[in-house]
Every structure is written in C-alpha cells, then in structure tokens.
Amino acid sequence: MSLEIFQTTAENVVGATDAALQKPAGVDDALVAAFLDTTSTYAGDAPRMACELSLVKEVRPGLFCPGTACSVYLCTAVRESKAAILRFVLEQYEAYRTFKSRLALSGIVGEAATQTKALHGISAHREIIASTFIDLGTYSQSIVSEGSGLYRPRLDDAKEYLTVLDCC
C-alpha cells in the first residue's frame, strides 16, 4: 500500500470527515471547501488525508464517503474526546508511527520527516510531512510542544487515552 501525506490541519481533517458524514452520498472538494469556509484548493487535502487515516473512503476520484465507525465517534464526540479518538486513529497509521518513533530518537522534526519519507517512499516534501504530522500529533496530544519549534512524543500509557473509546 502506497502511503501519502497531504498538507492540512487536524481541524480540517475532522471537518472533512464531518462533511462526509452529513452527506453519505459523498462530498467533493467544493463541498468540503464550503463546509470548512476555505478555498477548494486548500480544502482538497483534508479529505485526502482523512482517507489516508481511513476516516473517509474515496468511492471514485474526488468523491469521499464516511469510512469507519471512528468517523462517527470523532465527529459526534465531545470536544475533549475528539483528541483521544484522533490519537487512536493516528497511532494505527504506519507513517505516523514511524515519524513519532524517529522523532523520539532524534528530537529533530525535519530529520524525523525526512526519514519517514525515505522509509515509506512518500512523495510529499518533508516540510509537508512534518507540518501535517506535528499538527495532527499536537491536536491529538500524541506529540507535545516544548516551545521554540521543539517537539517530543508524549510518553504515557495508551490506556489513558483509550478509555475514551470505551464510552463510544
């Protein structure tokens, strides 16, 4: 399976997933853009990244439908639970796990992104990989900002954030 990373934010991934849930027949870039109140060029990467994370599926080129039960949980959860649900999804995504483990080893975001790109044959530039994974990771509280552009993986027991899923 070929992995790809798209330049987007966690909020836009959640928003694109929510849009797909509201229109089960499918959403395209224009509808996602209107739903997120942004341009279709910028919004187009959100459903594609949500597709990479299996939150939505691309039923035909440019048309996205809801993916898994996690999509529903993510979009209907209370604000505090969204982070834990997104973290659960992220921690299952192979490229993110690689990025997080490489970040733990080097402590350098750019290096972790470059190594992730190489190990998975990702075509996106390392800056896109870094910014997308840092945004998704900090939103989900899987990565902690230490200030001055420094980040580290959050080291805690997975049971702490997985208890949220028991309620879903």
N, C-alpha and C positions, 0 to 999 in steps of 0.2 A: 504494500500500500504506500503510495506516494504521499508524503506529508507536505503541507504548505502553510505558511503563516501570512496573515493579512494584517495590514496596518489599521488598527481600530482600537477602541477602548472597551473596557468591561461594560460600561453603561450602554454602549451601542450594541454589544453582543446580546445583552439582556433585552434591550428594546427591540432588536430584530427578532429575537425568539418570541417575545410577547406579541409582536405584529403577526407572526406566522400562526400563533395560537388563536388570534382573533379572526383570521381568515383561513380556515383549514384547507380551502381550495388552493391556496398558495399566494405568496407575496413576491413581488419583484422589487428591483432597486428603487423604482419611482415610489412605490407604496411605502417601502421602508424609509425612504428619504422624507416623505410627508409625515410619517408616524414619528420619526426622530427629529423633525424640523431641521433638516440639513440638506445638503446637495446630494443628488443621486450618485455622483462620483464618490464622495466621501462615504455615503451610506452603503454603497455596494460591497465594501469589505466586511461589514458587520455580519450579514447573513452567511457569507462565505467562511468566516472564522467560526460562527456558530455551527456551521455544517462540519467543519473540521473537528469540533468538540462533540459532535453527534447530538447537538441540541435541536437542530433542524436537519432536513434532508433535501437535497436538490432533486426534484422529481423530473425536471427537464432543465436545460440550460437557462439559468436566470430565474427559475421559479422554485421557491422554497416553502416547504410544509413542515409542520411540527415533527420533531424527531422521536424523543423518548419521554417517558414519564418524568424524567428530571426536568424537562422543558416546562411542564405544568407546575412542578414544585418550585422551580426557580422563579417563575412569573407570578405565582399566587402566594408565595411565602411573605411573611412579614419582613421588613427591611433587614433586621438583624440576621435572619436565617438565609437570606439571599447569598451572603458571603460564604457561608458554610456549604451551601448547595453548589455554588460555582467552584469552590475549592475541591469538593468531591469529584466534580466533572473534570477539572483541570488535572488532578492527581492521577487520573486514568489516561491522560493524553501523553503518549510516549515522548514526544518532542519537549513538552513542558517538564516532564520528569528528568530528562537529560539536562535541560537548561538549569533546573534547580540544583541538580547534583553537581554540575560543573561550576555553578555559582558558589556552592558550599566549598568546593575545593580551592578555587582561585580567588574568590571575593571580588572579581572584576567582571562587571556586566558584559562589556564588549567581548571579552575573552570567552565567557560562557556562551554568548550568542554565536560567535564565530565557530566554536567547537560543535555546538548543536547543529548549526548549518551544515558543517562538514560531515558529521556523523549520520545525518538523516537525508543528505542530498537536497536540502531545501533551497529553492531558487531565490527567495526573498533576501534582500540585503540584511546584513547583521544588525543594522540600526532598527530596521522594522521588526526583526525578531526580538531584539532587546526591548524596544519600547512597548510592543504588544504584550510580551510576557511579564514585564515589570508592571504594567498597568493591570493586567488580569491577576497577577500574583498579589499585588498590594490590595486590590479591591477585595480579593478573597481571603486576605490575611494569611496567605501562604508564604509571602515574602514581606519582610519588614524593612522599612526605610530607616537608615541610620543617619540621614542627613548628608548634605554635601555630595549628593549623587551616589552614595554608597548604599548597597542593599545586601541583605543576607536572608537565607531561607529561615523560616520560622521553625524552630525545632521544638515540637511538642507532641504529645500523644495523639495519634489520629482519632482516638475515641472521643476526645474533647469536642472536635467539630462534627464528628459523625453522629453524635447523639441528636443533633438537629434533625437528621433524616428519620429517626425513629418516630418523630411527630408527624411526618408527612404521610 
